[in-house]
Amino acid sequence: VMIFGYWDIRGLAHAVRLLLEYTDSHYE
């Protein structure tokens, strides 16, 4: 369970990072 939660957090963080990069390039 802990491992799955760990990967879920990593996946979520990765998605957020991609979203931030997308918005940065969009506003830029």
Contact map, one row per residue, 1 for C-alpha under 8 A:
1111100000000000000000000000
1111110000000000000000000000
1111111000000000000000000000
1111111100000000000000000000
1111111110000000000000000000
0111111111000000000000000000
0011111111100000000000000000
0001111111110000000000000000
0000111111111000000000000000
0000011111111100000000000000
0000001111111110000000000000
0000000111111111000000000000
0000000011111111100000000000
0000000001111111110000000000
0000000000111111111000000000
0000000000011111111100000000
0000000000001111111110000000
0000000000000111111111000000
0000000000000011111111100000
0000000000000001111111110000
0000000000000000111111111000
0000000000000000011111111100
0000000000000000001111111110
0000000000000000000111111111
0000000000000000000011111111
0000000000000000000001111111
0000000000000000000000111111
0000000000000000000000011111
